[in-house]
Amino acid sequence: MISLWTNQEIAEILDTEVDESWQCQGISIDSRTIEEGDLFFALTGPNSDGHDYVKMAIAKGAVAAVVDKAVDGLDPKFLVMVADAKLALDDLARAARERVDIPIIAITGSVGKTGTKEALKNALSRNNKIHASVLSYNNDIGVPLSLARMPRDSDYGIFELGMNHAGELGPLSRMVQPHVAIITTVDLVHSEFFKDIEEIADAKAEIFEGLLPGGTAILNHDNRQYDRLYDKACAADIKNIISFGSDNTAHIHIIRQIFHDTCSCVIARIRGQIMTFKVGMLGHHWVMNSLAILAAVDAVGGDLGMAGLGLAETRPLKGRGRRHQVFLGLSGEASILLIDESYNANPASMRAAIETLEQTSRNTDVRRIAVLGDMAELGGKSDELHMALADDIKKKGIDLVYTVGPHMKKLSDQLAGFRNGGHFDNRAELEAVLIHDLRPGDVVMVKGSNASGMNAVVEKILDMEVPVIKQAV
């Protein structure tokens, strides 16, 4: 097995001494998930100190621990002493980037970063070794950690970059140094930290700061901030700007899209080339993301045909559209379809989830039910943005809406007398009524920000007290 890092490399990069001879196969900052052969970085955060878990990490098989202070009761041979463990991780990340000469793609946006990253990974993975950020590792710790984990023999690198304040994205982009930068879309996310959506667009445009000379920017032509982002890209002296969108004014655009219960079929023009493909997820937003993905594949010289096959095999992630057929009896004749959108929420992703719910089944007897928790970090516009969802719900013909949380109360009031399943002050009350109301044939979509804990509602439905057989679809 090719080592990720040797002790000699670690000593040179971190400018320290490592007496023991070893090689590591992974990098970890969490002793709970550490694997044998990992190198553990003892990071100090606001709520915990990694040095308290160094002994546990070594006991579970870590070859050594990078520390910036002594660990009592542990043989010093297991310690790599540095001035600052977080800065050491940053240094290792930069070294990982410098040692590879491969196409690097960075993805940001208000919505769709993680899903686009995973789908792009699938699109490029046939006959290639892909390294990509795991989960949503997109902040000042997740990005260097993801870089430091990049194997030296990777064929492509894909990194997700996130932010909730101005000035955060630029340093991450400069660390990643991408050849391709994708901005999926710009919307009112983390708006409590910004004056307006234009400031959010400017913060997203910081991804251009690290784009290598000759690199490509991929932008959403349908987004209202497209012109602003385009101007920012031009100001950064980016010559290759590729747009994707719904009409033929975009370089890569939809010719036709057809939605089925579990997938989207697309005919698109990819810079003059007609391509027919399938996306293994339902919804216009997924079609749009697929266009950005194909633009990136084309920009790095990948195989579009193989990318199309990869998109067809892509499935929704947990909390991001994953579907479960929940059987209400052992015979399997009666069931409900649960759409788990519980990972997070903002106005754009809420609208997309509502649209997908409307598209899920063409059966007029099916009840489409939205179970919604508060959207977080919307600042002074929070109530207004929650209330605005009422128009989308009415237009899309959602049959019942159950809400929980103080901000969702504003939406519930807007829906008074219109298929309102009820508003609840806490999840326990919501769950009791919802479970009682569900009946065979229902399609249920659950969504809310992490702080609203809507994943617990998903688990409650999956664990209904009547005999069930659960099957992810």
C-alpha positions as a printed Julia matrix, in Angstrom:
473×3 Matrix{Float64}:
   0.0    0.0     0.0
   1.32   3.44   -0.94
   1.78   5.54    2.18
  -0.1    8.78    2.55
   2.79  10.37    4.45
   6.08   9.05    5.83
   7.64  10.19    9.08
  10.47  11.85    7.12
   7.98  13.88    5.06
   6.08  14.95    8.17
   9.29  16.03    9.87
  10.4   18.11    6.88
   7.02  19.72    6.2
   6.29  20.55    9.84
   9.91  21.54   10.55
  10.21  19.27   13.55
  11.92  16.07   14.64
  10.37  12.61   14.32
  12.64   9.92   15.73
  10.43   6.9    15.11
  10.12   5.36   11.64
   6.53   5.04   10.46
   4.19   5.82    7.63
   0.55   6.84    7.93
  -2.39   5.89    5.74
  -4.78   8.6     6.91
  -5.17  11.89    8.78
  -7.65  12.26   11.64
  -8.77  14.96   14.04
 -11.42  12.82   15.77
 -10.39   9.99   18.08
 -13.9    8.49   17.84
 -13.48   7.63   14.16
  -9.73   7.1    14.0
  -8.49   4.07   12.1
  -5.32   2.06   12.52
  -2.47   3.73   10.7
  -3.81   7.28   10.99
  -1.81  10.32   12.05
  -3.82  12.22   14.68
  -3.82  16.03   14.87
  -4.71  17.3    18.36
  -6.65  20.46   17.53
  -7.9   22.82   20.21
 -11.4   24.19   19.65
 -13.89  26.29   21.6
 -15.49  23.27   23.24
 -12.79  20.59   23.32
  -9.06  20.01   23.3
  -7.71  17.25   21.08
  -4.8   16.73   23.45
  -7.26  15.14   25.89
  -7.84  12.37   23.34
  -4.3   11.65   22.18
  -3.94   8.57   24.38
  -7.21   7.19   23.02
  -6.07   7.81   19.47
  -2.77   5.99   20.02
  -4.57   3.11   21.75
  -6.84   2.74   18.72
  -3.89   2.44   16.35
  -2.73   5.95   15.43
   0.95   5.89   14.45
   1.56   9.25   16.15
  -0.08  12.48   17.21
   0.77  16.03   16.14
   0.6   18.14   19.32
   1.53  21.62   20.47
   1.85  20.76   24.16
   2.97  17.8    26.25
   0.7   14.82   26.9
   1.34  13.36   30.33
   1.74   9.62   30.68
   2.46   8.93   27.0
   5.77   7.85   25.51
   7.19  10.9    23.66
   8.0    8.67   20.67
   4.3    8.9    19.73
   4.32  12.73   19.73
   5.18  15.09   16.87
   5.72  18.41   18.6
   4.86  21.63   16.72
   4.2   25.24   17.67
   0.53  25.13   16.61
  -1.3   21.95   15.58
  -3.86  23.8    13.43
  -1.16  25.67   11.51
   0.68  22.37   11.11
  -2.43  20.88    9.48
  -2.54  23.88    7.14
   1.12  23.34    6.24
   0.48  19.66    5.5
  -2.51  20.62    3.35
  -0.37  22.97    1.25
   2.28  20.28    0.87
  -0.37  17.82   -0.3
  -1.51  20.3    -2.93
   2.03  21.02   -4.09
   3.01  17.38   -4.56
   0.28  16.54   -7.11
  -0.03  17.66  -10.7
  -3.67  16.8   -11.37
  -6.89  18.69  -12.22
  -8.38  20.23   -9.08
 -12.03  21.35   -8.94
 -13.48  23.57   -6.2
 -17.21  23.96   -5.59
 -19.1   26.62   -3.65
 -22.62  28.07   -3.69
 -25.54  28.82   -1.44
 -27.17  25.49   -2.24
 -26.05  22.18   -3.69
 -22.34  22.12   -2.83
 -22.2   18.67   -1.26
 -24.58  17.01   -3.69
 -22.75  18.48   -6.67
 -19.41  17.35   -5.24
 -20.65  13.79   -4.78
 -22.24  13.65   -8.23
 -19.08  15.07   -9.82
 -17.08  12.42   -8.01
 -19.31   9.74   -9.57
 -19.08  11.39  -12.97
 -15.26  11.25  -12.97
 -14.71   8.02  -11.06
 -14.83   5.46  -13.9
 -11.24   4.34  -14.51
  -9.95   7.21  -12.37
  -8.86   7.59   -8.76
 -10.84  10.48   -7.29
 -10.1   12.26   -4.06
 -12.95  14.39   -2.72
 -13.93  16.11    0.51
 -16.04  13.84    2.69
 -19.44  14.88    4.05
 -19.55  18.7     4.22
 -15.92  19.29    5.15
 -15.84  22.78    3.69
 -14.59  25.18    6.39
 -11.2   26.3     7.73
 -10.64  22.88    9.29
 -12.47  20.64    6.82
 -10.69  21.97    3.73
  -7.1   21.54    4.99
  -8.04  18.17    6.44
  -9.42  17.08    3.07
  -6.29  18.31    1.29
  -3.96  16.59    3.75
  -5.79  13.33    3.08
  -5.27  13.52   -0.7
  -3.27  10.48   -1.89
  -0.19  11.17   -3.95
  -1.5    8.98   -6.79
  -4.9   10.67   -7.2
  -6.11  11.45  -10.73
  -8.54  14.23   -9.76
  -9.2   16.3    -6.64
 -12.63  17.73   -5.78
 -13.08  20.11   -2.87
 -16.13  21.78   -1.37
 -15.62  25.31   -0.04
 -18.11  26.95    2.31
 -18.48  30.2     4.23
 -20.93  32.17    6.32
 -18.92  35.39    6.59
 -17.06  37.56    4.11
 -13.34  36.85    3.89
 -13.57  33.14    4.67
 -13.66  31.66    1.16
 -10.6   33.41   -0.29
  -8.01  31.74    1.97
  -9.58  28.33    1.35
  -9.46  28.83   -2.42
  -5.83  29.97   -2.26
  -5.02  26.82   -0.32
  -6.82  24.52   -2.78
  -5.56  26.31   -5.93
  -8.24  24.89   -8.25
  -8.13  24.68  -12.02
 -11.93  24.87  -12.1
 -14.23  26.85   -9.77
 -17.97  26.14   -9.71
 -20.53  28.44   -8.09
 -23.79  26.47   -8.06
 -26.03  29.42   -7.17
 -26.3   32.44   -4.87
 -29.27  32.92   -2.57
 -30.23  34.31    0.83
 -28.28  31.86    2.96
 -26.51  33.01    6.17
 -28.19  36.34    5.42
 -27.99  37.43    9.05
 -24.26  37.97    8.41
 -24.7   40.02    5.22
 -26.38  43.29    4.32
 -27.91  41.95    1.11
 -27.64  39.21   -1.49
 -25.05  41.19   -3.41
 -22.69  40.88   -0.44
 -23.31  37.12   -0.43
 -22.43  36.99   -4.13
 -19.22  38.93   -3.47
 -18.29  36.48   -0.71
 -18.89  33.51   -3.03
 -16.77  35.2    -5.71
 -13.78  34.91   -3.37
 -13.39  31.41   -4.83
 -11.77  33.12   -7.82
  -8.86  34.26   -5.65
  -7.19  30.85   -5.76
  -8.09  29.89   -9.33
  -4.89  29.07  -11.2
  -3.92  31.04  -14.32
  -5.78  29.64  -17.32
  -8.44  28.2   -15.04
 -12.17  28.01  -15.66
 -15.06  29.59  -13.76
 -18.45  27.84  -14.09
 -21.46  30.04  -13.27
 -25.23  29.62  -13.07
 -26.69  31.73  -15.88
 -30.2   31.49  -14.4
 -29.15  33.04  -11.11
 -29.89  36.74  -10.63
 -26.33  37.3    -9.45
 -24.81  35.91  -12.66
 -23.8   39.29  -14.06
 -22.19  40.3   -10.78
 -20.27  37.02  -10.57
 -19.26  37.3   -14.22
 -17.87  40.78  -13.6
 -15.99  39.5   -10.54
 -14.49  36.7   -12.62
 -13.42  39.17  -15.3
 -11.9   41.43  -12.65
  -9.88  38.42  -11.46
  -8.54  38.11  -15.04
 -10.32  34.82  -15.66
 -10.63  34.27  -19.39
 -12.53  30.97  -19.38
 -16.03  31.62  -18.02
 -18.6   28.92  -18.76
 -22.3   29.47  -18.07
 -24.95  26.81  -17.52
 -28.7   27.36  -17.51
 -32.2   26.73  -18.76
 -32.12  28.52  -22.1
 -29.87  28.73  -25.1
 -28.15  31.91  -23.95
 -26.0   29.73  -21.67
 -22.97  27.85  -23.0
 -24.36  24.64  -21.53
 -28.14  24.56  -21.48
 -31.21  22.36  -21.2
 -33.01  21.44  -24.39
 -35.53  19.19  -22.68
 -36.04  17.7   -19.23
 -38.5   15.01  -18.19
 -39.09  14.1   -14.55
 -39.89  10.6   -13.35
 -40.51   9.46   -9.78
 -36.85   8.76   -8.99
 -34.83  10.37  -11.76
 -34.56  13.2   -14.28
 -34.0   12.62  -17.99
 -32.19  15.4   -19.82
 -31.29  16.47  -23.32
 -28.71  19.25  -23.17
 -26.33  21.13  -25.4
 -22.8   20.92  -24.03
 -20.88  23.67  -25.84
 -22.26  22.73  -29.24
 -22.62  19.01  -28.58
 -26.03  17.42  -27.97
 -26.05  14.98  -25.07
 -28.83  12.81  -23.67
 -28.37  11.53  -20.13
 -30.14  10.63  -16.92
 -29.62  11.99  -13.41
 -30.43   9.51  -10.66
 -32.24  12.22   -8.68
 -35.47  14.09   -9.25
 -35.83  17.83   -9.73
 -34.92  20.82  -11.86
 -32.24  21.82   -9.34
 -30.52  18.49   -9.91
 -30.67  18.99  -13.65
 -29.0   22.37  -13.18
 -26.32  20.85  -10.96
 -25.7   18.18  -13.59
 -25.0   20.87  -16.18
 -22.36  22.39  -13.91
 -20.87  18.93  -13.42
 -20.67  18.24  -17.15
 -19.13  21.67  -17.67
 -16.42  20.78  -15.14
 -15.8   17.37  -16.71
 -15.42  19.02  -20.11
 -13.13  21.71  -18.68
 -10.68  19.13  -17.27
 -10.77  16.99  -20.41
 -12.85  14.2   -18.94
 -15.07  11.74  -20.82
 -18.61  13.16  -21.08
 -20.1    9.79  -21.97
 -18.64   8.16  -18.87
 -19.74  11.18  -16.85
 -23.31  10.65  -18.04
 -23.2    7.04  -16.84
 -21.91   8.23  -13.48
 -24.74  10.76  -13.14
 -27.29   8.04  -13.85
 -25.9    6.0   -10.95
 -25.85   8.91   -8.5
 -28.31   8.68   -5.61
 -29.42  11.25   -3.04
 -27.43  11.51    0.19
 -28.88  11.08    3.65
 -30.74  14.24    4.6
 -30.42  15.58    1.06
 -33.28  13.95   -0.77
 -32.76  10.29    0.11
 -35.98   8.32   -0.32
 -37.38   5.55    1.82
 -40.34   3.34    1.03
 -41.78   2.76    4.49
 -44.03  -0.27    4.51
 -47.01  -0.21    6.84
 -47.42  -3.95    6.97
 -45.49  -7.13    6.33
 -47.36  -7.76    3.07
 -45.76  -4.69    1.49
 -49.04  -3.69   -0.11
 -49.4   -0.46    1.87
 -46.6    2.06    2.21
 -45.65   5.71    2.28
 -42.76   7.38    0.45
 -40.54   9.4     2.76
 -38.23  12.04    1.26
 -35.51  12.94    3.73
 -34.41  16.56    3.2
 -33.61  17.08    6.87
 -29.9   17.96    6.67
 -30.35  21.7     6.26
 -32.61  24.38    4.83
 -32.64  27.84    3.32
 -35.15  29.6     1.05
 -33.61  28.24   -2.17
 -33.39  24.63   -1.0
 -36.89  24.84    0.48
 -38.32  25.94   -2.85
 -36.42  23.17   -4.63
 -37.68  20.55   -2.17
 -41.28  21.75   -2.52
 -40.98  21.58   -6.31
 -39.53  18.06   -6.12
 -42.38  16.98   -3.83
 -44.87  18.22   -6.4
 -43.09  16.28   -9.17
 -42.71  13.03   -7.25
 -45.93  11.3    -8.24
 -48.43  11.81  -11.03
 -51.07   9.83   -9.16
 -53.89  12.25   -8.31
 -54.89  10.12   -5.32
 -51.54  10.63   -3.63
 -51.33  13.16   -0.81
 -48.17  15.27   -0.97
 -47.24  16.31    2.56
 -44.55  18.81    3.57
 -43.22  18.69    7.13
 -41.18  21.84    7.7
 -38.97  23.16   10.48
 -37.37  26.59   10.89
 -34.7   27.88    8.52
 -31.77  29.33   10.48
 -29.34  32.25   10.02
 -31.74  34.45    8.03
 -31.46  37.48   10.31
 -34.06  40.23   10.27
 -35.69  38.87    7.13
 -36.39  35.48    8.66
 -40.15  35.84    9.18
 -40.6   37.4     5.74
 -38.68  34.59    4.04
 -40.67  31.92    5.9
 -43.95  33.57    4.94
 -42.89  33.78    1.29
 -42.88  29.97    1.03
 -46.69  30.04    1.11
 -46.87  31.06   -2.55
 -44.65  28.15   -3.61
 -46.7   25.7    -1.57
 -49.95  26.88   -3.1
 -48.62  26.94   -6.66
 -47.18  23.45   -6.38
 -50.39  21.93   -5.06
 -49.01  20.55   -1.81
 -51.89  18.83   -0.02
 -50.88  19.19    3.64
 -48.25  21.2     5.48
 -47.13  20.53    9.05
 -44.83  23.12   10.63
 -42.77  23.45   13.8
 -40.75  26.33   15.22
 -41.36  30.04   15.89
 -40.46  31.21   12.38
 -42.5   28.51   10.65
 -45.48  29.8    12.65
 -45.48  32.76   10.23
 -45.78  30.37    7.29
 -48.53  28.43    9.04
 -50.51  31.64    9.54
 -50.18  32.36    5.82
 -51.58  28.92    5.06
 -54.56  29.2     7.42
 -57.5   27.51    5.75
 -55.28  26.17    2.95
 -54.45  22.51    3.55
 -52.76  23.32    6.84
 -51.95  20.15    8.74
 -51.13  22.19   11.83
 -48.41  24.15   13.55
 -46.62  22.84   16.64
 -44.37  24.38   19.26
 -42.11  21.34   19.51
 -41.23  18.19   17.57
 -42.86  15.79   20.02
 -46.28  17.35   19.43
 -45.69  17.4    15.68
 -44.59  13.76   15.58
 -47.62  12.54   17.54
 -50.11  14.22   15.2
 -48.19  13.44   12.01
 -47.83   9.72   12.76
 -51.55   9.54   13.52
 -52.46  11.32   10.28
 -50.27   9.37    7.85
 -51.98   6.87    5.59
 -50.92   4.48    2.82
 -49.95   6.18   -0.42
 -48.75   9.43    1.17
 -45.58  11.13   -0.08
 -43.95  12.92    2.85
 -41.07  15.4     2.58
 -39.31  16.47    5.79
 -37.05  19.54    5.76
 -35.55  22.11    8.11
 -32.24  23.58    9.23
 -29.98  21.45   11.4
 -30.93  23.49   14.44
 -34.58  22.49   14.03
 -33.67  18.79   14.4
 -35.94  17.54   11.64
 -33.77  14.43   11.27
 -35.51  13.22   14.44
 -38.86  13.45   12.63
 -37.42  11.33    9.82
 -36.3    8.7    12.31
 -39.71   8.75   13.97
 -41.41   7.98   10.66
 -38.91   5.23    9.89
 -39.53   3.72   13.31
 -43.32   3.81   13.27
 -44.74   1.5    15.88
 -46.79  -0.6    13.48
 -44.87  -3.49   11.86
 -42.78  -2.05    9.05
 -40.16  -3.1     6.56
 -37.86  -0.24    5.62
 -36.21   0.0     2.25
 -34.13   2.9     0.9
 -34.84   3.71   -2.72
